[in-house]
């Protein structure tokens, strides 16, 4: 599957569970850990876990499983590692605190409205 198709599945899954402030950052030129970060916000822990489950389910249907998922217990910041794409699901306050977009500010950021 093409990476753009995977990004679309991830973004649609986030939107389906009412995730918001979705940013897609191409980090491939500056990092070897992945090609893209997809960052989104959730209002509460339950919603964050729901977004995580939806992303996991939609990609699993395509035969794509995460290499690792971190943060399921606390759910303030969930990280889903799909090798070429890393999905970050934050509670709003935590996203503001960690501000990953600032760290990658010189790279292209696509925001979903």
Secondary structure, 3 states (H helix, E strand, C coil): CCHHHHHHHHHHHHHHCCCEEEEEEECCCCCCCCCEEEEEEECCHHHHHHHHHHHHHHHHHCCCCCCEEECCCCCCEEEEECCCEEEEEEEHHHHHHHCHHHHCCCCCEEEEC
